[in-house]
């Protein structure tokens, strides 16, 4: 299960979208043997509806926001059995955190009866104080529930910028977001540029992942002064050789839209008897686009 907790809606959406884009890289970064356990080629299934049915919270205060994700991942050994992966991104102190982690665990296991691994990603500056397990004991009956933890502040900027794993850049950007308002904007600008330079220098990344990480970076580290933002855009121009960095952001966004359209077309081709013309009309693309997707499917 993938579970995110933030106090602000913007951060909710940033982390939710980011981890969906690079979930395979998250697994590789956190678990050294991930490649031997997970079948990355089969992808992942995000079961939002199922999770909300298991853990409805109608009484939760309106000011408290949670973004919940339930992720199904398949094993690489060829077995039909699948894993449920519980990840919680926690940005503030919560004395009920460990208990909530346990509640999610037993509800998921009770419903699916499948292996569950849990991971708590602590994004706050005070993450050292966050618990690593839940304990309960009464009259000879005891319970200890432990889960994996990952603290972004445990990694140095040098270590993260040198890592070939794209998730390291997400962590580096998240660390930068904690510095906003605490250091001079010039230093914050240097941090943001560092992430952008390392990202754009990685020629092995897909355009989709570059778009996702760049969007996360651009929206998580914000400047108070418009002039600082202009300097950032100008520096991106120099790195990419383009005349308009904002145009790059728009192009990357368009790439993501195009990929989403392709996925929708694939699903419609596989699950309906609609004609190519009908699908083209529904997805707002031309018929040639639909036929191209259909042709690519026939080759697989």
N, C-alpha and C positions, 0 to 999 in steps of 0.2 A: 504494500500500500504506500502510496506517495502522499504525504500530508504536509501542507505548508501553513505556517501561522505568522501573520503580520498584523500590525495595528493600522496600516494604511492601505487603501485599496490599490494604489499605484504599485506598491511593492508586491502585493498579492499577484497581480497580473504579470508583472515582470518575471518573478520567480516561477510562476506556473508555466508560462510560455517557454521560458528558458530551459527548464529541466525537461520538458517534453521534447525540445529540439535536440538536446545533447544527452539524453538519458543513457545511451550506450557508453559515452565518455565518462559520465558520472560513475557508472559501475566499474569501469576500468581504473579510475582514479582511486576509488574507495577500497575496492577489493582486488588485490594483486592477482588472484587466480580467476578473475571474472571471465576471461576468454575461454577457459577450460570448462566453466560451469554453464554459462549462458549462450544460447544460440542467437547471436546478435543479428544474423541474417533474417531471422523470422520476425524481428521487430518486437514491439511491445503493444499491449492493449491497455488503454486507460479507461477504467470503469468508474467514472464519476457518479453516475446514477446509482450504481450498486452500493457505493460507499455512503452516499447521502441517505439511503434507505436503512442502512445498518446503524448509522450514528446521527439521527436527526437531533438538532439542538434549537428548538423553537424558543427556548427561554434565554438564549444567549443575548447579552447586551448588544444594542445596535452599534456601539462604538468599537466592539471587538470583531475583527474580521478573520475568518479562517478560509483557506483555500485547500480543499481536500482532493487528493488524487489516489486512486487505487490502480496499481499497475500490475499487469500479468506478464511474466517473462517465462520463456520456455527454456528447458534444459538442453544442453548441447549433446548429451550422451544418447540422444535419440528416443528417450522415453517420452510417453505421452503426458507424464505428470508435469505440472507447471508450478512455478513459485509465485507467491505474492510478496511484493517488496514494499515495506512500509518506510517512508522517508518523511521526516518532519523537519521543516526549516523554522527555527525558533529565533526570533530577534529580540525578545525581552524576557525578563524574569517572570516565572510563573510557578508558584509553589505546588500546583497540581499537575505540572508537566509530566512527571514520571507516571503518575496514576493514569493520566490520559493516554499515554503511550501503551500502558497495559490494557486499558479498556479497548482500544482499537485492536490490539493483538487478539484478545480472546473472542471478540465479536467476529473478526475475519476468520479465525480458525474454526469457530463454531459453525459458521455458514459454509465455508468451502472445504474444510478438512484437508488442507494442502499446506506444504511447508511455507513458513512465513519468516522473512528476515526483516529486521527493522533498523532504520538508520535515522538518527537525529542530527541534523546539520545546524549547528549553533552559529548564528550570524551576528550576534550582539557583541559589544565590547566587554561585557561582563560574563562571557560564556564559561569562564573557569568555574563559576559557581553552579552551573547547570548540572543536574543529576545524571548518572549513567545507568541507574537501575531503579526498579520499584520493589519495595520490601513490605511484607505484611506478616504479622505473627500474632497468634492468639491461642492459648491453652494447648500447646503442643502441635498446632497446625501452623505451618509457615510457608511463605511463598517468596521467591526471589526471581524477578523478571529483569534480565539484563538486555541491553540493546547496543548496537553499534553507535558510536558518536564521532562527529567530525566538527572541529572548531576552526573556523576560517582564520582566527587570529594566531593559530599555532604554526602557520606557514609564513615564511618571510617573503617579501616582494621578490627578492633575487631567486629564491627557490621556485616560486610560481612562474615567473617570467621565463625561466629556463626549462620548464616542463613542456614536453611535446603534446601533452594532453590538453585539449581545448577547455575542459572544465576548470583547469588551473587559471585561465584568464577570467572566467566567471567569478572565481574566488577573489582574484586580484581586483576586479571591478567592485565587488561587494565590500572589500576592505577599504577601497577608496571612498565609497559612499559614507562610511563611518567617519571619515576625516572632514567631511564638509562642515564648514563653520568652525572647525577646531584648528586649522592650519591656514596660512595665507593662500589666497586663490592661485597664486603663481605655482606653489608647490602642488596644489590639487590638480592644476592643469598639467603639470609634468607627470603626475601619476596617471591621469587619463590618457595622455599621449603615449605613455609607456605601453599601456594595454593595447591601444590601437595599433601601434607600430609592430608589436609582437604578433598580433592577430593578422594584420595585412601582409606580414612577411611569411606567414605559413601558407605555402602554395599547395599543400596537400589537403587543405580543408575544402569541403564543398561550399558552393556559394550560399546554400541554404543555412549552413552553420555560421558562416561569416556574417550573414544578415542577422541571424538570431543574436549572436554575441555582441555585434556592433549596436543593435537596438537596445540590448540590455545595458551596455556601457553608456550609451548616449542618454539614456533616461534614468539611470541610477546615480550617476555622478553629475550633479547640476551646479551651475555657477550663479552667483548672485549678480555679477556684473556682466552685461551683454557683451562688453568689449572682450572679456575673457573667452566667451563662447565664440566670438568672431576669430580670435587667435587660434582656437582649436580647429575651426573649420579651415582656416588658411594653412595650418600645418598638415591637415589631412590632404589638402590639395597638393602640397609638396611631396608627400609620401606616395600618392597615387598617380601624380602627373596629370591630374584633372584640373579643370578650371573652376569647378563648382562641387565642393564636397557634399553639399546638401543633395545634389543630383545623384551622388553615389548612394546615399541613404534611400532615395526614392527608387533607384534602380533595383536595389536589394529588396526593397519592399515589394516591388513588382514581381521579382523572381519568386518570392514566397507566395504571392497571389496566384501566379501561373502554376506553381506546383500543387497548390490546393485545388485548382480547377482540374488539373490532370487526375488527381486522386478521386475527385467527385465523379468524373467521367468514367474512370475505371470501375468504381462501385456500381454506377448505373448500368454499365455494359454487362457486369457480372450478375446483377440481381434483378434486372428488368428485361422486358421484351421491347423496350422503346426503340424506335428507329434512330439512326444517327442524327437525323434532322430534329427529332423531338428532343434528344439529349442536348444538342447544340443550342436549342432555344431555351431549355431549362437552365443551362450553365452559363449562358450568354457568351458562347464562343461560336466560331464558324464550323461548318460541317467538316472541313479539311482537318481541323484540330481533332475532332472526334475520331475520324478515320485514322489519323496518325497514331492516336492512343490505342485504337483497336488493333492496328497492325503490329504495334510493339508488344501487345499482349499475346498475339498469335505466335510471336517468335520465342516467347518464354516457355 
